[in-house]
Amino acid sequence: MNAANADRVLVRLLREAALPLGVRVEALGEGWILRLTWPASAGSSARTPRVRHVHGYAFDLNPAATHMIACDKAATAEVLASAGVACVPHRLVLHPSMSKFVPMREGSWRAMLEAFEAWGQDVVVKENDGTGGRGVSRCRSVIELERAAYGLFMRHESLAVCPYVPIASETRLVMLDGACVLAYEKVRATVVGDGVRSVLRLMGESGAEGGTGTGSGGLSQAATASLLENLAEDERGLLTRVPALGQRVPLNWRHNLGQGATARLVDASEGAMGEHVGLARAAAAAMNLRFGSVDVVRDEAGKLRILEVNSGVMMEFLARALPEGEALARRVYGAALRAMGE
């Protein structure tokens, strides 16, 4: 088994949860696939034991079409919007090699320019099926739009364009059969200016508040490297500016845990998070999603919308970064395992 896959928190926790249930866990495909085999029930006439799989972080609970839609940002937005669920719109843009799937005379570029204009010449371009904030660019000029599109088309046959939304908060809600079993806010790392040092110096010498994992309040080396790697050229230039005394500066406009943000647990009860839970439940119902995560954003005007839906539930960062993170992941994965056995 591949060492990196074998070291996943998911693998260990599923093995632990499977043991008292008598479920056999086998690793396939270098550990990226797990085959779960339930024992035959006493007195059951079925000769074939129940078998389920986990592929990556996707459990054998969601319909195939649901999984495919959740892996497609534009398709997710289309389905949610058609069901009347508030979401951030995403427009699919296909590589020119896929021209037979778009109007021949119009192509994809005109649609992308129309979206750019309609959304105030401030859009986000991203991999249509990407995760972790990789390949995500904010574009405020046609040149930036071209650069982002060409860069993604070198590696992908499609991309998604959406309006830039000034996000005040982003909360991930893990849903299982209509119930929110875990909720946490993704808190961006920030530095506080002293009027003397640049943002980059503050990162290195004082650490970042809300950053992932060094224990001293600063970013880990891995998180810092990932953050810097994903910053655009103009964003890197901002690292040299000197913030005023007491000025709080976010290091990244993205809220990804792998790019410096950290997780802050929030009360998942409907009393505390009723509007968030209701919106996430509506999104899950619209997509026939049994188990997955729903990212709900609140913009600076206070409006809630769905940013994306994931049919896989990855909790590696959460389990490793929070003192109680592993216990939370064990509870969530254990519940999903029991649901697969029902």
Steps between C-alpha positions, in 0.01 A plus 500: 500500500620849420639652821325835455161335446554259789575795730164664438297562812197362316660156457591460865170631635293281269696195609432591863129558437468177300652276765205481746260457207691202367556681170809398306697788346729428205721755326508496119656725239801597711269577790285755319209254486361325807276195469268449797342157550223447753455157662195300396210560742400210723217307339533693175435308180736727307818318411682805369630734772427870472788686338545878483790721393669828585686663211727775620263681736177408320286245684273246334190692606426753225350420158749504214338803336509691830872433532566614143296819546678584827836457324389756239473855635294632210264202512456543876405866458261409216321237707477717811378807311233297320377378841485854638795453738707817545848439360794675338446459122770319301524497122664211317761589237627222274841468336494582125562132429149441638344741248247243380326536835454880475347720226757500219476870417504621858761271654584525870694824512200725432303331781792555736524869404124541545526351848795726576298808406180384668683439827662842521836412342598319821482123470663185628630241253558148627527136404145379450581180687778628725540485876707672766510838327753384242499690172262767631557855374322827555480698176424872473615561143470321167874434505473326837201306369694384195802405707293295744302328223806412293680366806213270593438390140857371485397232753120472484218475248271731697497775758240687700448875533309656788457852638743607769309510830645698794463226760458596863490136615510153351358203689524134406209282608537123481161349422384141549146406401371853547667564836801722562750280684785754508549868422810717500595842374806541280694791651756668277847565642575868566783720623468818704704797382747690714564784254859385449520150362366368169232234481765244407719591799202487732425150371852382571578685822168532682299219353148517366187497710258223418768312309528125473711304726831607652364532850642853534226666298699518176466312176674168461766478230271283286210743532725798423642326192152411375371852561789665315481252214134579437528878519479681168778738396311811613409331828866423572574867446272587790728306733752783482263772624521625857165492682416778744523440872216272606378438144389139451598359159368165370777306330271340245154574362445125471368304799669165434644310797794389288592864430538636850143515628409317818181338622288646779228268621149644512183367660339272243158514665216658309443746782845654459546446128142466383533705182826331403366150571176568315686617191741205512210258541322654202816464289547136604134424421521669160799283408385176669814520714497261795854561628718795410602850595335828406689830507277791598635853462371822650590803295575842644133597453394207718353280226550123525575293191639159412851525359556132427392148593738207549398135478824403675565589864868569561587570864879461500575865584227514762613179670864605516456869584243495782547329837156342466521469122572129488211420734269704279621325184458162671139583586414623150669215314352248742150632430560478125626142539189399693281666237668291230421183695128572539 
